[in-house]
Amino acid sequence: MTTDLERLAERLREFARVRDWEQFHTPKNLTMALAGEVGELVAEFQWLTAEESAKPDPDALARIRTELGDVTLYLIRLADVLGVDLVEAAQAKLDDNDRRYDADRYRGSARKAPPSSHSG
C-alpha cells in the first residue's frame, strides 16, 4: 500500500527529474533550503503575541500555510534523497521521547530531559 507521504515523495522525485534538478538536490543544499523555509515560517510569527499566534488572521494563515507547505516539501525531498522513512524516523523519535519524558514526572513542565542514549 502506498501512503500519501510516499506518493508525495514520488511526485517530488518526478518534479525534480523532469527539470534536471536532481544535481542540485544534495543533502546539503536541501538542508539549507529547508532551513531558509523554516526561517520564513518563523518570520510569520516573529512579533505576534502568544494569543495572536494561536489565531492568525486569514491573510497570515494563508502565508503560514504556504510556508508549511514549503517546509514539508523540502523535508520530504531531503528524506527521500537520503533514503530515510520519515514516518519511521518520527515514530522512533516519539518512542524515545516517551521513554525520556515520563508523563507523571514531566506533566506541565517544560524542562528538558537528560540526553537520550539514542542519537538524534
WOSULTA-V841115 format. One record per pair of residues at least 4 apart in sequence whose C-alpha atoms are under 6 Angstrom apart, sorted by the first residue. I is the first residue (numbers start at 1). J is the second residue. Records with the same first field share a line. If there is no record, write none. Layout:
# WOSULTA-V841115
I = J  J
This chain:
# WOSULTA-V841115
16 = 21  22
25 = 30
27 = 31
30 = 34  78
34 = 71  74
37 = 71
41 = 67
48 = 52  53
52 = 56
56 = 60  61
61 = 65
74 = 78
79 = 83  84
94 = 98
97 = 101
102 = 106
103 = 107
